[in-house]
């Protein structure tokens, strides 16, 4: 017997094909995980770098604005005091003409909306300027944001003036776009290289070995333990492959041991059953001897009459016929006993249970009569047929009937019943509800207490005196019925007799 079912799916089946095509799933997952990780790290690094470069660029612009604003504000203040406002404003215009990137303007903080010197920033943003502090603010634009710096300029008079420096951040945007493009190209290239490297390593180190392990696992599941792996990897996968080879060796050895033990067990079981048959034959011997006594006396008497010449003429054939009939009767009795004692191989076929009951009654009637027991069939026994081994069923029924006869040492009535019913197997056996045949044997003995009922099917357990029982009869009967897919139910009460009901499935056993 093998641990594995031969019906397991093998190479060439849809599942095996699926395993072949999906053998690279693990390598693909590892590759995707690595590529995604590399891409994520590069993308985050690029994002941080771009943000940092953008901040650096903006800080540089602010420093340039502050430096330029302070220098120009000092110059404007000096010119304003020495040469007047017109010359100071002209200085601002000249500086604006010379500067290409920065737009320089003179603004009045209190200028109205139609004034050319009105600031770009909202009045609430210019409050610090009126207190002598420079203000930097970023104004959003569609094409590029505008960085505006207002530097206060102390001049004479009641009005508060300031120098406004504004510069477009379009250059910064172009620089950032270039960095983004370069980073994207670099990230894509590194991701592609890492993906190709991871794919090649994954297929070589993971994909193919794992597919080999899957194929080996399927062969083991199908019962093929002859193949061995040739993984030379010195890693976890290689160790797993070597463990699978060792497992195959252990399973093959266990299979051989199991087959040997199963063969020995079956042989022992057959010998046990045969020994129980012979024990039953021994019990029947005295009854059969009594059964043979009457026909032997008839044969001896008729033969003596023929020898002595006491009968002549037409009486001679009549006496010869009587001798022949009695001889045939004795031969039939002996043949039934030998047939029961003879070992046969199991052969299941359509078996009518009524014929099994009849054969058992004929064989056991001498033993029952000697014990003072009357065997009867309960009502009109129906013709029920099951798929079973007739000899094994007869042995099981014989063992139960003999046990019932021995349970009535003072004689009584033994009743055998047969009926069809719907039943569910007991919890320890399991199974769904189905159609069964109930073969019952009821005696009028003293019954059994609960502590005895717990052990009656155990081998060599008996309550009979030494030499009167082997303790195997009910155990063998239980094993036969269970092999046929059934079970035995016992109902016994002290002082009320016992009923053994053998449940046999009506379908194929």
C-alpha positions as CSV (number, residue, x, y, z in Angstrom):
1,X,0.0,0.0,0.0
2,X,1.4,3.4,-0.9
3,X,0.9,6.7,0.9
4,X,-0.1,8.4,-2.3
5,X,-3.1,7.9,-4.6
6,X,-2.3,7.0,-8.1
7,X,-5.1,9.2,-9.3
8,X,-3.2,12.3,-8.4
9,X,-2.7,14.7,-11.4
10,X,0.6,14.0,-13.1
11,X,2.7,15.6,-15.8
12,X,0.7,16.6,-18.8
13,X,-2.5,17.4,-16.9
14,X,-3.9,20.9,-17.0
15,X,-2.7,21.6,-13.5
16,X,0.8,20.5,-14.4
17,X,0.8,22.8,-17.4
18,X,-0.4,25.6,-15.2
19,X,2.4,25.0,-12.8
20,X,4.9,25.1,-15.7
21,X,3.6,28.4,-17.0
22,X,3.3,29.9,-13.5
23,X,6.7,28.7,-12.3
24,X,8.2,32.2,-12.7
25,X,5.6,34.0,-10.6
26,X,7.9,34.2,-7.6
27,X,10.8,35.5,-9.7
28,X,8.5,38.0,-11.4
29,X,7.2,39.2,-8.0
30,X,10.7,39.6,-6.7
31,X,11.8,41.5,-9.8
32,X,8.8,43.8,-9.7
33,X,9.4,44.4,-6.0
34,X,13.0,45.3,-6.6
35,X,12.2,47.5,-9.6
36,X,9.5,49.3,-7.7
37,X,11.8,49.8,-4.7
38,X,14.6,51.2,-6.9
39,X,12.2,53.4,-8.7
40,X,10.7,54.7,-5.5
41,X,14.1,55.5,-4.0
42,X,15.2,57.3,-7.1
43,X,12.0,59.2,-7.4
44,X,12.1,60.3,-3.8
45,X,15.7,61.3,-4.1
46,X,14.9,63.3,-7.3
47,X,12.0,65.0,-5.6
48,X,14.0,66.0,-2.6
49,X,16.9,67.2,-4.8
50,X,14.5,69.3,-7.0
51,X,12.9,70.8,-4.0
52,X,16.3,71.6,-2.6
53,X,17.6,73.2,-5.8
54,X,14.4,75.2,-6.2
55,X,14.8,76.5,-2.7
56,X,18.4,77.3,-3.2
57,X,17.6,79.2,-6.5
58,X,14.9,81.2,-4.7
59,X,17.2,82.0,-1.8
60,X,19.9,83.1,-4.2
61,X,17.5,85.5,-5.9
62,X,16.4,86.9,-2.6
63,X,20.0,87.5,-1.5
64,X,20.7,89.2,-4.8
65,X,17.6,91.3,-4.4
66,X,18.6,92.3,-0.8
67,X,22.2,93.1,-1.8
68,X,21.1,95.1,-4.8
69,X,18.3,96.8,-3.0
70,X,20.4,97.9,0.0
71,X,23.2,99.3,-2.3
72,X,20.8,101.1,-4.5
73,X,18.7,102.4,-1.6
74,X,21.9,103.9,0.0
75,X,22.7,105.6,-3.4
76,X,19.2,106.9,-3.8
77,X,19.1,108.3,-0.3
78,X,22.4,110.2,-0.9
79,X,21.3,111.6,-4.3
80,X,17.9,112.5,-2.9
81,X,19.5,114.6,-0.2
82,X,22.1,116.3,-2.4
83,X,20.5,116.6,-5.8
84,X,16.8,116.2,-5.2
85,X,14.0,113.7,-5.9
86,X,14.1,114.0,-9.6
87,X,17.7,113.0,-9.9
88,X,17.2,110.2,-7.4
89,X,14.3,108.8,-9.4
90,X,16.3,109.1,-12.6
91,X,19.0,107.0,-10.9
92,X,16.4,104.3,-10.4
93,X,15.4,104.4,-14.1
94,X,19.1,104.2,-15.2
95,X,19.7,101.2,-13.0
96,X,16.6,99.5,-14.3
97,X,17.8,100.0,-17.9
98,X,21.2,98.5,-17.1
99,X,19.7,95.5,-15.3
100,X,18.4,92.7,-17.6
101,X,17.0,90.1,-15.2
102,X,15.6,92.3,-12.4
103,X,12.9,95.0,-12.9
104,X,13.6,98.0,-10.7
105,X,10.9,100.5,-9.7
106,X,10.4,103.4,-7.3
107,X,7.1,103.0,-5.4
108,X,5.1,105.0,-2.9
109,X,3.4,103.0,-0.3
110,X,0.4,105.4,-0.3
111,X,0.1,105.5,-4.1
112,X,-3.4,105.2,-5.5
113,X,-4.5,102.6,-8.0
114,X,-3.9,104.9,-11.1
115,X,-0.5,106.0,-9.9
116,X,2.5,104.7,-11.9
117,X,4.4,104.3,-8.7
118,X,1.8,102.0,-7.1
119,X,3.4,98.8,-5.6
120,X,2.7,95.4,-6.9
121,X,2.1,94.0,-3.4
122,X,-1.1,94.5,-1.5
123,X,-1.0,97.3,1.2
124,X,-1.3,94.8,4.1
125,X,1.9,93.0,2.9
126,X,3.8,96.4,2.9
127,X,3.2,97.2,6.6
128,X,6.7,96.0,7.6
129,X,8.2,98.2,4.9
130,X,6.7,101.3,6.6
131,X,8.6,100.2,9.7
132,X,11.9,100.0,7.9
133,X,11.9,96.3,7.1
134,X,12.4,94.7,3.7
135,X,9.6,92.4,2.4
136,X,9.9,89.5,0.0
137,X,6.8,87.9,-1.6
138,X,6.1,85.5,-4.4
139,X,3.3,86.4,-6.8
140,X,1.7,83.6,-8.9
141,X,1.6,84.0,-12.7
142,X,0.4,81.7,-15.4
143,X,3.8,81.5,-17.2
144,X,6.1,81.8,-14.2
145,X,5.8,83.1,-10.7
146,X,7.2,86.6,-9.9
147,X,9.5,87.2,-6.9
148,X,8.9,90.7,-5.6
149,X,11.2,92.4,-3.0
150,X,10.4,95.8,-1.4
151,X,13.3,97.6,0.3
152,X,12.5,100.7,2.3
153,X,14.4,103.9,1.3
154,X,14.5,106.7,3.9
155,X,13.8,110.0,2.1
156,X,12.7,113.4,3.3
157,X,9.1,114.4,3.3
158,X,5.9,112.9,4.6
159,X,5.5,110.1,2.1
160,X,7.1,106.7,2.6
161,X,9.0,105.4,-0.5
162,X,10.6,102.1,-1.4
163,X,12.6,100.4,-4.0
164,X,10.7,97.4,-5.6
165,X,12.8,94.7,-7.2
166,X,10.9,92.0,-9.2
167,X,12.2,89.0,-11.0
168,X,10.5,86.2,-13.0
169,X,11.2,82.7,-11.8
170,X,11.0,81.3,-15.4
171,X,14.7,80.5,-15.4
172,X,14.2,78.5,-12.2
173,X,11.3,76.7,-13.8
174,X,13.4,75.9,-16.9
175,X,16.2,74.6,-14.7
176,X,13.8,72.5,-12.7
177,X,12.2,71.1,-15.8
178,X,15.7,70.2,-17.1
179,X,16.5,68.5,-13.8
180,X,13.2,66.6,-13.9
181,X,14.0,65.4,-17.4
182,X,17.5,64.3,-16.5
183,X,16.3,62.6,-13.4
184,X,13.5,60.8,-15.2
185,X,15.9,59.5,-17.8
186,X,18.4,58.4,-15.2
187,X,15.7,56.8,-13.1
188,X,14.3,55.0,-16.1
189,X,17.7,53.8,-17.2
190,X,18.6,52.6,-13.7
191,X,15.2,50.9,-13.3
192,X,15.6,49.1,-16.6
193,X,19.1,47.9,-15.7
194,X,18.0,46.8,-12.3
195,X,14.9,45.1,-13.7
196,X,16.9,43.1,-16.3
197,X,19.5,42.2,-13.7
198,X,16.8,41.1,-11.2
199,X,14.9,39.2,-13.9
200,X,18.0,37.2,-15.0
201,X,19.0,36.5,-11.4
202,X,15.4,35.7,-10.3
203,X,14.9,33.3,-13.2
204,X,18.2,31.6,-12.6
205,X,18.3,31.5,-8.8
206,X,14.6,31.3,-8.0
207,X,12.3,30.7,-11.0
208,X,13.8,27.5,-12.5
209,X,14.7,25.9,-9.2
210,X,11.2,26.6,-7.8
211,X,9.6,25.1,-11.0
212,X,11.8,22.1,-10.5
213,X,10.6,21.8,-6.9
214,X,7.0,22.1,-8.0
215,X,7.4,19.4,-10.5
216,X,9.0,17.2,-7.9
217,X,6.2,17.9,-5.4
218,X,3.6,16.8,-8.1
219,X,5.5,13.6,-8.8
220,X,5.6,12.8,-5.1
221,X,1.9,13.6,-4.9
222,X,1.3,11.1,-7.7
223,X,3.3,8.4,-5.9
224,X,6.5,8.6,-7.9
225,X,9.4,8.5,-5.4
226,X,12.1,7.4,-7.9
227,X,13.2,10.9,-9.2
228,X,15.8,12.9,-7.5
229,X,16.6,16.6,-7.8
230,X,20.0,18.0,-9.0
231,X,20.0,21.4,-7.4
232,X,23.5,22.6,-6.7
233,X,22.6,25.8,-5.0
234,X,24.1,26.5,-1.6
235,X,21.1,28.4,-0.4
236,X,17.6,27.8,1.1
237,X,16.2,26.5,-2.2
238,X,19.0,24.1,-2.6
239,X,18.6,23.0,1.0
240,X,14.8,22.5,0.4
241,X,15.6,20.3,-2.7
242,X,18.0,18.1,-0.7
243,X,15.4,17.8,2.0
244,X,12.8,16.7,-0.6
245,X,15.2,14.0,-1.9
246,X,15.7,12.8,1.7
247,X,12.0,12.8,2.2
248,X,11.5,10.7,-0.9
249,X,14.0,8.2,0.5
250,X,12.2,8.1,3.8
251,X,8.8,7.8,2.2
252,X,10.0,5.0,-0.1
253,X,11.3,3.1,2.9
254,X,8.1,3.8,4.8
255,X,6.1,2.5,1.8
256,X,8.0,-0.7,1.7
257,X,7.6,-1.2,5.4
258,X,3.9,-0.4,5.2
259,X,3.3,-2.8,2.3
260,X,5.2,-5.5,4.3
261,X,3.2,-4.8,7.4
262,X,-0.1,-4.7,5.5
263,X,0.6,-8.0,3.9
264,X,1.5,-9.5,7.2
265,X,-1.6,-8.0,8.8
266,X,-3.9,-9.4,6.1
267,X,-2.3,-12.8,6.5
268,X,-2.6,-12.7,10.3
269,X,-6.3,-11.6,9.9
270,X,-7.0,-14.5,7.6
271,X,-5.3,-16.9,9.9
272,X,-7.2,-15.4,12.8
273,X,-10.5,-15.9,11.0
274,X,-9.6,-19.4,10.0
275,X,-8.6,-20.2,13.5
276,X,-12.0,-19.0,14.7
277,X,-13.7,-21.2,12.0
278,X,-11.8,-24.2,13.3
279,X,-12.8,-23.3,16.9
280,X,-16.4,-23.2,15.8
281,X,-16.0,-26.5,14.0
282,X,-14.7,-28.0,17.2
283,X,-17.8,-26.7,19.0
284,X,-20.0,-28.3,16.3
285,X,-18.2,-31.6,16.4
286,X,-20.2,-33.1,19.3
287,X,-23.5,-32.0,17.9
288,X,-22.7,-33.4,14.5
289,X,-21.6,-36.7,16.0
290,X,-25.0,-36.9,17.6
291,X,-26.6,-35.9,14.2
292,X,-24.6,-38.7,12.4
293,X,-25.5,-41.3,15.1
294,X,-29.1,-42.0,13.8
295,X,-28.3,-42.4,10.1
296,X,-25.3,-44.6,11.0
297,X,-27.5,-46.9,13.0
298,X,-30.0,-47.1,10.2
299,X,-27.2,-47.9,7.7
300,X,-25.7,-50.5,10.0
301,X,-29.1,-52.2,10.7
302,X,-30.1,-52.4,7.1
303,X,-26.7,-53.6,6.0
304,X,-26.9,-56.4,8.7
305,X,-30.3,-57.5,7.5
306,X,-28.9,-57.8,3.9
307,X,-25.8,-59.7,5.1
308,X,-27.9,-62.1,7.3
309,X,-30.4,-62.6,4.5
310,X,-33.3,-61.4,6.6
311,X,-34.7,-59.6,3.5
312,X,-35.2,-61.1,0.1
313,X,-36.9,-60.2,-3.2
314,X,-38.3,-56.7,-3.5
315,X,-37.2,-55.8,0.0
316,X,-33.5,-55.8,-1.0
317,X,-33.7,-52.7,-3.4
318,X,-35.8,-50.9,-0.8
319,X,-33.2,-51.5,2.0
320,X,-30.4,-50.5,-0.4
321,X,-32.3,-47.2,-1.2
322,X,-32.6,-46.5,2.5
323,X,-28.8,-47.1,3.0
324,X,-28.1,-44.8,0.0
325,X,-30.3,-41.9,1.4
326,X,-28.8,-42.1,4.8
327,X,-25.3,-42.2,3.4
328,X,-26.1,-39.1,1.3
329,X,-27.5,-37.4,4.4
330,X,-24.3,-38.0,6.3
331,X,-22.2,-36.9,3.4
332,X,-24.1,-33.6,3.2
333,X,-23.6,-33.0,6.9
334,X,-19.9,-33.6,6.7
335,X,-19.5,-31.5,3.5
336,X,-21.3,-28.6,5.2
337,X,-18.8,-28.8,8.1
338,X,-15.8,-29.0,5.8
339,X,-17.0,-26.2,3.6
340,X,-17.3,-24.0,6.6
341,X,-13.9,-24.9,7.9
342,X,-12.1,-24.6,4.5
343,X,-10.2,-21.3,4.0
344,X,-11.3,-19.3,0.9
345,X,-10.3,-16.1,-0.6
346,X,-12.7,-13.2,-0.3
347,X,-15.1,-12.9,-3.3
348,X,-17.8,-10.3,-3.2
349,X,-20.9,-10.9,-5.3
350,X,-24.7,-10.5,-5.1
351,X,-25.6,-12.5,-2.0
352,X,-29.2,-13.3,-0.8
353,X,-29.1,-13.1,2.9
354,X,-32.0,-15.6,3.3
355,X,-29.8,-18.3,1.9
356,X,-27.0,-17.3,4.3
357,X,-29.4,-17.6,7.3
358,X,-30.7,-21.0,6.0
359,X,-27.2,-22.5,5.6
360,X,-26.2,-21.2,9.1
361,X,-29.3,-22.8,10.6
362,X,-28.7,-26.2,8.9
363,X,-25.1,-26.2,10.2
364,X,-25.8,-25.1,13.7
365,X,-29.0,-26.9,14.4
366,X,-27.3,-30.0,16.0
367,X,-25.3,-27.7,18.4
368,X,-28.5,-25.8,19.2
369,X,-30.6,-28.9,19.9
370,X,-27.8,-30.3,22.1
371,X,-28.0,-27.1,24.1
372,X,-31.8,-27.2,24.2
373,X,-32.1,-24.1,22.0
374,X,-34.7,-23.6,19.3
375,X,-33.7,-21.5,16.3
376,X,-36.5,-19.6,14.5
377,X,-36.7,-17.0,11.8
378,X,-38.7,-13.9,12.8
379,X,-41.8,-13.6,10.6
380,X,-41.6,-14.0,6.9
381,X,-38.0,-13.1,6.2
382,X,-37.9,-10.9,3.0
383,X,-35.6,-11.7,0.1
384,X,-32.8,-9.1,0.5
385,X,-29.7,-9.1,-1.6
386,X,-26.4,-7.3,-0.9
387,X,-23.0,-7.2,-2.5
388,X,-20.8,-9.2,-0.1
389,X,-18.8,-12.3,0.4
390,X,-21.2,-15.0,1.3
391,X,-18.7,-17.2,3.2
392,X,-17.5,-14.3,5.4
393,X,-21.0,-13.2,6.1
394,X,-21.9,-16.8,7.1
395,X,-18.9,-16.9,9.4
396,X,-19.9,-13.6,11.0
397,X,-23.5,-14.8,11.5
398,X,-22.3,-18.2,12.8
399,X,-20.1,-16.5,15.4
400,X,-22.9,-14.4,16.6
401,X,-25.4,-17.3,16.7
402,X,-22.9,-19.6,18.5
403,X,-22.4,-16.8,21.0
404,X,-26.2,-16.5,21.5
405,X,-26.5,-20.3,21.9
406,X,-23.8,-20.4,24.6
407,X,-25.6,-17.5,26.3
408,X,-28.6,-19.9,27.0
409,X,-27.1,-22.8,28.9
410,X,-30.6,-23.8,30.1
411,X,-32.1,-23.6,26.6
412,X,-34.5,-21.1,25.1
413,X,-35.5,-19.6,21.8
414,X,-33.0,-17.9,19.4
415,X,-34.7,-15.6,16.9
416,X,-33.0,-14.3,13.7
417,X,-34.7,-11.3,11.9
418,X,-34.0,-9.6,8.6
419,X,-35.4,-6.2,7.5
420,X,-34.5,-3.2,5.4
421,X,-34.3,0.2,7.1
422,X,-32.9,3.7,6.7
423,X,-30.0,4.4,9.1
424,X,-27.0,6.6,9.8
425,X,-23.6,5.1,10.8
426,X,-22.4,5.7,14.4
427,X,-20.3,8.7,15.1
428,X,-17.0,6.8,15.4
429,X,-17.5,5.4,11.9
430,X,-19.0,8.4,10.2
431,X,-20.9,8.6,6.9
432,X,-24.2,9.8,5.6
433,X,-27.6,8.3,6.1
434,X,-28.4,5.5,3.7
435,X,-30.3,2.3,3.0
436,X,-29.1,-0.7,5.1
437,X,-30.1,-4.3,5.8
438,X,-30.5,-5.1,9.5
439,X,-29.6,-8.7,10.3
440,X,-30.5,-9.3,14.0
441,X,-29.9,-12.2,16.4
442,X,-31.9,-12.2,19.7
443,X,-31.4,-14.7,22.6
444,X,-33.2,-15.3,25.9
445,X,-30.0,-15.5,28.0
446,X,-29.1,-13.5,31.1
447,X,-27.9,-10.4,29.2
448,X,-24.7,-8.5,29.8
449,X,-23.8,-5.6,32.2
450,X,-22.5,-2.3,30.9
451,X,-18.9,-3.0,31.8
452,X,-18.9,-6.2,29.8
453,X,-20.6,-4.5,26.8
454,X,-17.7,-2.1,26.5
455,X,-15.3,-5.0,25.7
456,X,-17.2,-7.6,23.9
457,X,-15.6,-6.9,20.5
458,X,-12.1,-6.8,21.8
459,X,-9.9,-9.8,20.7
460,X,-9.5,-12.6,23.3
461,X,-12.0,-11.0,25.6
462,X,-14.4,-13.6,27.0
463,X,-16.5,-14.2,30.1
464,X,-16.7,-18.0,29.5
465,X,-14.7,-20.5,31.6
466,X,-11.3,-21.5,30.4
467,X,-11.5,-24.0,27.5
468,X,-15.0,-23.0,26.4
469,X,-14.3,-19.8,24.4
470,X,-11.4,-18.2,22.5
471,X,-12.6,-14.6,22.8
472,X,-12.3,-14.2,19.0
473,X,-15.8,-14.9,17.7
474,X,-17.4,-11.5,18.2
475,X,-14.2,-9.7,17.3
476,X,-13.9,-11.5,14.0
477,X,-17.6,-10.9,13.3
478,X,-17.2,-7.2,14.0
479,X,-14.2,-7.0,11.6
480,X,-16.1,-8.8,8.8
481,X,-19.1,-6.5,9.1
482,X,-16.9,-3.4,9.2
483,X,-15.0,-4.5,6.1
484,X,-18.4,-4.7,4.4
485,X,-19.1,-1.0,5.3
486,X,-21.4,-1.8,8.2
487,X,-21.4,-2.0,12.0
488,X,-22.9,-4.1,14.8
489,X,-25.3,-2.6,17.4
490,X,-25.7,-4.5,20.7
491,X,-28.7,-4.0,23.0
492,X,-28.5,-6.1,26.2
493,X,-29.9,-5.9,29.6
494,X,-29.1,-8.1,32.6
495,X,-32.0,-10.7,32.9
496,X,-33.6,-9.7,29.5
497,X,-31.3,-11.3,27.0
498,X,-29.3,-9.7,24.2
499,X,-29.9,-8.5,20.6
500,X,-27.0,-8.2,18.1
501,X,-28.0,-6.3,15.0
502,X,-25.6,-6.4,12.0
503,X,-26.1,-3.4,9.8
504,X,-25.0,-4.0,6.2
505,X,-25.3,-1.4,3.3
506,X,-27.5,-2.3,0.5
507,X,-25.3,-0.6,-2.1
508,X,-22.0,-1.8,-3.3
509,X,-19.8,-2.6,-0.4
